[in-house]
């Protein structure tokens, strides 16, 4: 794989060329097969940064091209030995040329989507700036996701009043199948990487929570995954970001989506929370994400579901089948707390799972090892917030995390 950036007036274009051993169909870190659509993308920054360290531009490119690279990658500027070693250790890929010095930064920014999880992070870190990724169309790839209202999400981010950097990019269109999206989940950080020197960033906080970090996430095996390849500090991506001087930080990595929902709805940014990608004046109420988040919100607010989605709708069909389910811990949590759940689209799932408030109480507290993963400069602030607003799991509750998926 060979990659090269060109830039001017804040617009960065990357073109990449596959080697003979590279593949059109590759695999994301979580095992999802990905088919390549095109060999170029652009990132529109709000201004031309005064400097971009070679490790930052290289890692931004790597977040996109990693799934299709088999043996080697050649960047357009020499990278540090630290980053080259991280790519070799994490992917078995030889990276070069090598010859640059490593970088560092001091500030922590939030990769801000506007969903409940990232708003919960914002509540924890009230002084951290936001970097928001906005999808735009690609000049050579048809937009098959015209219902995705990235413009609405960007406007909501602007209404938060926080220090905000909006980055616009068509990098999701490099992916043809299964649909336009991030080739690697970390590609959402491409703009933050290119702006990291300008903003003096040493860390980037994401809203990935307990399920994503520790319980196998949505597409993994549903089991306890301390060595999660995407989000553990010792994993390939954690080591690559650290080598580039921009540490991955997961402030809500130890709490469930019930906790992030509670924190988000209780924060000053409540009116800007939007997890739906389709709605204009509010959540569409008909997509699968709206249904899932409505279950969690209803459970947190101890009220019946407010949805017109019936069991025959495609987005509800999986809940008519036996488990396992993606995000199953939250399905159990919701089914145990929503009044009248047996008469809803989750009625069959509730009977299959047989969860109770007692059996899901561990999801109201924080898994302690998640705090120890946070880099030292920001660990104390997160720990103090969690101790005051959430609380920590007991040893028995922590074992619920560590035995998840074993039965």
C-alpha positions as CSV (number, residue, x, y, z in Angstrom):
1,X,0.0,0.0,0.0
2,X,1.3,3.5,-0.9
3,X,-0.4,6.6,0.3
4,X,0.2,10.3,-0.4
5,X,-1.4,13.5,1.0
6,X,-1.8,16.8,-0.9
7,X,-3.2,19.9,0.8
8,X,-4.2,23.4,0.3
9,X,-6.5,25.9,2.1
10,X,-7.4,23.4,4.7
11,X,-8.5,20.7,2.3
12,X,-6.4,17.5,2.6
13,X,-6.7,14.9,-0.2
14,X,-5.3,11.3,0.3
15,X,-4.7,9.0,-2.7
16,X,-3.7,5.4,-2.1
17,X,-2.5,2.7,-4.4
18,X,-2.7,-1.0,-3.6
19,X,0.2,-3.3,-4.0
20,X,-0.1,-6.7,-5.7
21,X,-0.6,-8.5,-2.4
22,X,-3.2,-6.1,-1.1
23,X,-6.9,-6.9,-1.4
24,X,-10.1,-5.2,-2.6
25,X,-12.0,-7.0,0.2
26,X,-10.4,-6.6,3.6
27,X,-11.4,-6.9,7.3
28,X,-12.0,-4.4,10.0
29,X,-10.4,-5.0,13.5
30,X,-13.7,-6.5,14.6
31,X,-13.8,-9.0,11.8
32,X,-16.3,-7.3,9.5
33,X,-15.6,-7.9,5.8
34,X,-15.2,-4.6,3.9
35,X,-15.2,-4.1,0.2
36,X,-13.2,-1.1,-1.2
37,X,-15.1,1.5,-3.4
38,X,-12.4,4.0,-4.4
39,X,-8.8,5.0,-3.7
40,X,-9.2,8.6,-2.6
41,X,-10.9,10.8,0.0
42,X,-10.6,14.3,1.3
43,X,-10.7,15.9,4.8
44,X,-11.9,19.5,5.0
45,X,-10.4,21.3,8.0
46,X,-11.8,24.6,9.3
47,X,-8.4,26.1,8.6
48,X,-5.0,25.1,7.4
49,X,-3.1,23.9,10.4
50,X,0.3,25.4,11.1
51,X,1.9,22.0,11.2
52,X,1.0,18.3,10.9
53,X,3.5,15.9,12.3
54,X,4.2,13.0,9.9
55,X,3.0,10.5,12.5
56,X,-0.4,12.2,12.6
57,X,-1.0,12.3,8.8
58,X,0.3,8.7,8.6
59,X,-2.0,7.4,11.3
60,X,-5.0,9.4,9.8
61,X,-4.3,7.5,6.5
62,X,-3.8,4.2,8.3
63,X,-7.3,4.4,10.0
64,X,-8.7,4.2,6.5
65,X,-6.5,1.9,4.5
66,X,-5.5,-0.7,7.2
67,X,-8.2,-3.2,6.3
68,X,-6.8,-3.7,2.8
69,X,-3.1,-3.6,3.5
70,X,-1.4,-7.0,3.7
71,X,2.4,-6.7,3.9
72,X,3.7,-3.1,3.8
73,X,2.7,0.5,3.7
74,X,4.8,3.4,2.3
75,X,3.8,6.8,3.6
76,X,4.8,10.1,1.9
77,X,6.9,11.4,4.8
78,X,9.2,9.6,7.3
79,X,7.5,8.4,10.4
80,X,8.9,7.8,13.9
81,X,10.3,4.4,14.8
82,X,7.7,4.2,17.5
83,X,4.8,4.4,15.1
84,X,6.5,2.0,12.6
85,X,6.9,-0.5,15.5
86,X,3.3,-0.1,16.6
87,X,2.0,-0.9,13.1
88,X,4.4,-3.9,12.8
89,X,3.4,-5.2,16.2
90,X,-0.3,-4.7,15.7
91,X,-0.9,-5.7,12.1
92,X,2.3,-7.4,11.0
93,X,2.7,-4.7,8.4
94,X,6.1,-3.1,7.6
95,X,5.7,0.7,7.7
96,X,8.0,3.4,6.4
97,X,10.0,5.3,5.5
98,X,11.3,5.6,9.1
99,X,13.3,8.5,10.3
100,X,11.1,11.0,12.1
101,X,11.0,12.0,15.7
102,X,8.0,11.2,17.9
103,X,5.5,13.9,19.0
104,X,3.5,14.8,22.1
105,X,0.7,17.1,23.1
106,X,-0.9,18.3,26.3
107,X,-4.7,18.8,25.8
108,X,-7.6,16.3,25.8
109,X,-10.3,16.8,23.2
110,X,-13.6,14.9,22.8
111,X,-14.6,13.1,19.6
112,X,-18.1,14.5,19.8
113,X,-21.0,12.8,17.9
114,X,-23.8,14.3,19.9
115,X,-25.2,11.0,21.0
116,X,-25.8,10.2,24.6
117,X,-22.5,8.5,25.2
118,X,-20.4,11.4,23.9
119,X,-22.6,13.9,25.7
120,X,-21.9,11.9,28.9
121,X,-18.2,12.3,28.2
122,X,-18.8,16.1,27.7
123,X,-20.5,16.2,31.1
124,X,-17.4,14.6,32.7
125,X,-15.0,16.9,30.9
126,X,-16.6,20.4,30.8
127,X,-13.4,22.2,29.7
128,X,-12.5,19.8,26.9
129,X,-12.9,21.0,23.3
130,X,-15.0,19.1,20.8
131,X,-14.0,17.7,17.4
132,X,-17.0,16.8,15.3
133,X,-16.8,14.6,12.2
134,X,-19.4,15.5,9.5
135,X,-19.9,13.3,6.5
136,X,-20.1,14.9,3.0
137,X,-20.6,13.4,-0.4
138,X,-17.7,12.0,-2.5
139,X,-17.3,13.4,-6.0
140,X,-16.8,9.9,-7.5
141,X,-19.0,7.6,-5.4
142,X,-22.8,7.8,-5.4
143,X,-24.4,8.5,-2.0
144,X,-26.5,5.4,-1.0
145,X,-27.2,6.9,2.4
146,X,-29.1,10.0,1.5
147,X,-31.2,9.6,4.7
148,X,-28.1,10.2,6.9
149,X,-28.6,13.8,8.2
150,X,-25.0,14.7,9.1
151,X,-25.9,18.4,8.6
152,X,-28.4,18.3,11.4
153,X,-25.9,16.6,13.7
154,X,-23.3,19.3,12.9
155,X,-25.7,22.1,13.7
156,X,-26.6,20.5,17.0
157,X,-22.9,20.4,17.8
158,X,-22.6,24.1,17.1
159,X,-25.5,24.8,19.5
160,X,-23.6,23.3,22.5
161,X,-21.6,26.5,22.9
162,X,-18.4,24.5,23.5
163,X,-15.1,25.1,21.8
164,X,-15.7,23.2,18.5
165,X,-13.8,22.1,15.5
166,X,-16.0,20.7,12.7
167,X,-14.2,18.4,10.3
168,X,-15.9,17.5,7.0
169,X,-14.9,14.4,5.1
170,X,-16.0,11.9,2.5
171,X,-13.7,9.1,3.8
172,X,-16.7,6.9,4.6
173,X,-17.3,6.5,0.8
174,X,-14.1,4.6,0.4
175,X,-16.1,1.7,1.7
176,X,-18.6,0.1,-0.7
177,X,-19.9,-2.8,1.3
178,X,-21.6,-3.5,3.6
179,X,-22.5,0.2,3.3
180,X,-20.7,3.6,3.4
181,X,-19.1,3.9,6.8
182,X,-15.8,4.1,8.7
183,X,-13.3,1.5,7.3
184,X,-12.1,1.3,10.9
185,X,-14.0,2.8,13.8
186,X,-11.0,5.0,14.5
187,X,-11.3,6.8,11.1
188,X,-13.7,9.2,12.8
189,X,-10.5,10.6,14.3
190,X,-8.9,11.5,11.0
191,X,-9.7,15.2,11.3
192,X,-8.6,15.3,15.0
193,X,-5.3,13.7,14.0
194,X,-4.7,16.3,11.3
195,X,-5.6,19.1,13.8
196,X,-3.8,17.6,16.8
197,X,-0.7,19.8,16.6
198,X,-2.8,22.9,15.9
199,X,-4.8,22.1,19.0
200,X,-1.9,20.7,21.1
201,X,-3.7,17.4,21.6
202,X,-2.2,14.6,23.7
203,X,-5.4,12.6,24.0
204,X,-8.8,12.1,22.3
205,X,-11.8,10.9,24.3
206,X,-14.4,8.7,22.7
207,X,-17.8,7.7,24.0
208,X,-17.4,4.0,23.9
209,X,-19.0,2.5,27.0
210,X,-18.9,-0.7,28.9
211,X,-20.6,-2.9,26.3
212,X,-18.2,-1.7,23.5
213,X,-15.1,-1.8,25.6
214,X,-15.5,-4.9,27.8
215,X,-18.5,-7.0,26.8
216,X,-17.7,-7.8,23.2
217,X,-19.6,-4.9,21.5
218,X,-22.2,-5.4,18.8
219,X,-20.3,-7.5,16.2
220,X,-17.9,-9.4,18.5
221,X,-18.4,-12.7,20.3
222,X,-20.7,-11.7,23.2
223,X,-18.1,-12.3,25.9
224,X,-15.8,-10.4,28.3
225,X,-13.0,-9.0,26.1
226,X,-10.3,-7.3,28.2
227,X,-8.0,-7.5,25.1
228,X,-10.5,-5.8,22.8
229,X,-8.4,-5.2,19.7
230,X,-10.0,-1.8,19.0
231,X,-10.2,-0.1,22.4
232,X,-7.8,-1.7,24.9
233,X,-4.7,0.5,25.6
234,X,-2.5,-2.5,24.8
235,X,-4.4,-3.3,21.6
236,X,-3.2,-2.5,18.1
237,X,-5.1,0.8,17.8
238,X,-4.3,1.9,21.4
239,X,-0.6,1.4,20.8
240,X,-0.7,3.1,17.4
241,X,-2.5,6.2,18.7
242,X,-0.1,6.3,21.7
243,X,2.9,6.1,19.4
244,X,1.6,9.2,17.5
245,X,1.2,11.1,20.8
246,X,-2.6,11.1,20.8
247,X,-3.8,8.7,23.4
248,X,-7.2,7.0,23.1
249,X,-9.2,7.9,26.3
250,X,-12.5,6.2,27.2
251,X,-14.0,8.2,30.1
252,X,-17.3,6.2,30.0
253,X,-15.6,2.9,29.2
254,X,-16.6,1.4,32.6
255,X,-20.3,2.4,32.6
256,X,-23.3,1.1,30.8
257,X,-25.5,2.9,28.3
258,X,-28.0,3.3,31.1
259,X,-25.5,5.5,33.0
260,X,-24.5,7.5,29.9
261,X,-28.1,8.1,29.1
262,X,-28.8,9.3,32.7
263,X,-25.7,11.6,32.6
264,X,-26.6,13.0,29.2
265,X,-30.2,13.7,29.9
266,X,-29.2,15.3,33.2
267,X,-26.5,17.6,31.6
268,X,-26.7,21.1,30.3
269,X,-26.4,19.7,26.8
270,X,-29.7,17.7,27.1
271,X,-31.4,19.6,24.3
272,X,-28.5,18.8,21.8
273,X,-28.5,15.0,22.5
274,X,-29.3,13.1,19.2
275,X,-28.5,9.5,18.6
276,X,-30.7,9.2,15.5
277,X,-28.9,9.7,12.2
278,X,-32.1,10.2,10.2
279,X,-34.3,12.7,12.1
280,X,-34.4,16.4,11.2
281,X,-36.6,18.1,13.9
282,X,-36.0,15.3,16.4
283,X,-35.4,11.5,16.4
284,X,-37.2,9.8,13.5
285,X,-38.7,7.2,15.9
286,X,-38.7,4.5,13.3
287,X,-35.1,3.3,12.9
288,X,-33.4,0.5,14.9
289,X,-31.2,2.9,16.8
290,X,-34.3,4.9,17.9
291,X,-36.0,1.7,19.1
292,X,-32.9,0.6,21.1
293,X,-32.2,3.9,22.7
294,X,-35.9,4.4,23.5
295,X,-35.8,1.1,25.5
296,X,-32.8,2.5,27.5
297,X,-34.3,5.9,28.0
298,X,-37.7,4.5,29.1
299,X,-35.8,2.2,31.6
300,X,-33.9,5.2,33.0
301,X,-37.1,7.3,33.3
302,X,-39.2,4.3,34.6
303,X,-41.9,4.8,32.0
304,X,-43.6,2.8,29.3
305,X,-42.2,2.7,25.8
306,X,-43.2,5.5,23.5
307,X,-43.0,3.9,20.0
308,X,-45.3,2.9,17.2
309,X,-42.9,0.3,15.9
310,X,-44.6,-3.1,15.8
311,X,-43.1,-6.6,16.0
312,X,-43.5,-7.1,12.3
313,X,-41.2,-4.2,11.3
314,X,-37.7,-5.2,10.1
315,X,-36.0,-3.2,12.9
316,X,-37.9,-5.3,15.5
317,X,-37.7,-8.8,14.1
318,X,-34.6,-9.8,15.9
319,X,-36.3,-9.2,19.2
320,X,-38.8,-11.8,18.3
321,X,-36.1,-14.5,18.2
322,X,-34.1,-16.0,21.1
323,X,-30.9,-14.4,22.2
324,X,-28.0,-13.7,21.9
325,X,-28.5,-10.1,21.0
326,X,-26.1,-7.3,20.2
327,X,-26.0,-5.0,23.3
328,X,-27.7,-7.8,25.3
329,X,-26.8,-6.3,28.6
330,X,-28.9,-3.3,27.8
331,X,-31.8,-5.3,26.5
332,X,-31.8,-7.1,29.8
333,X,-31.6,-3.9,31.7
334,X,-34.5,-2.3,29.8
335,X,-36.7,-5.4,29.9
336,X,-36.3,-5.5,33.7
337,X,-37.4,-1.9,34.2
338,X,-39.9,-0.7,31.5
339,X,-43.5,-1.0,32.7
340,X,-45.6,-3.2,30.4
341,X,-42.6,-4.5,28.5
342,X,-44.5,-7.8,27.9
343,X,-46.9,-6.0,25.6
344,X,-44.2,-4.3,23.4
345,X,-41.9,-5.4,20.6
346,X,-39.5,-6.5,23.3
347,X,-42.0,-8.8,25.0
348,X,-40.6,-12.0,23.6
349,X,-37.0,-11.0,24.4
350,X,-38.1,-10.2,27.9
351,X,-39.5,-13.7,28.3
352,X,-36.4,-15.3,26.8
353,X,-34.0,-13.3,29.0
354,X,-35.9,-13.4,32.3
355,X,-33.9,-10.5,33.7
356,X,-34.8,-8.7,36.9
357,X,-33.7,-5.4,38.5
358,X,-31.6,-7.3,40.9
359,X,-29.8,-9.3,38.1
360,X,-29.0,-6.1,36.2
361,X,-28.2,-3.8,39.1
362,X,-24.5,-4.0,38.3
363,X,-25.1,-1.9,35.1
364,X,-25.8,1.1,37.3
365,X,-22.2,1.3,38.5
366,X,-18.7,1.6,37.1
367,X,-16.3,-1.3,36.4
368,X,-13.2,-0.1,38.3
369,X,-10.4,-1.4,35.9
370,X,-11.8,0.9,33.2
371,X,-10.6,3.9,35.3
372,X,-7.1,2.5,35.5
373,X,-6.9,2.4,31.7
374,X,-7.3,6.1,31.4
375,X,-4.0,7.9,30.9
376,X,-2.7,9.5,34.0
377,X,-3.1,13.2,33.1
378,X,-6.9,12.8,33.0
379,X,-7.5,9.8,35.2
380,X,-8.1,11.7,38.4
381,X,-10.8,14.0,37.0
382,X,-12.7,11.0,35.6
383,X,-12.4,9.0,38.8
384,X,-13.6,11.8,40.9
385,X,-16.6,12.4,38.6
386,X,-17.5,8.7,38.6
387,X,-17.1,8.4,42.4
388,X,-19.4,11.4,43.0
389,X,-22.1,10.8,40.3
390,X,-22.1,7.0,39.6
391,X,-20.2,4.8,42.1
392,X,-18.2,1.7,41.6
393,X,-19.1,-1.9,41.3
394,X,-18.5,-4.3,44.2
395,X,-16.3,-7.3,43.6
396,X,-19.3,-9.5,43.0
397,X,-20.7,-7.0,40.4
398,X,-17.3,-6.8,38.7
399,X,-17.3,-10.5,38.3
400,X,-20.6,-10.1,36.3
401,X,-18.5,-8.2,33.8
402,X,-15.6,-10.7,33.9
403,X,-17.8,-13.7,33.4
404,X,-20.0,-12.2,30.7
405,X,-20.7,-14.6,27.9
406,X,-19.3,-17.6,29.7
407,X,-22.5,-19.4,30.4
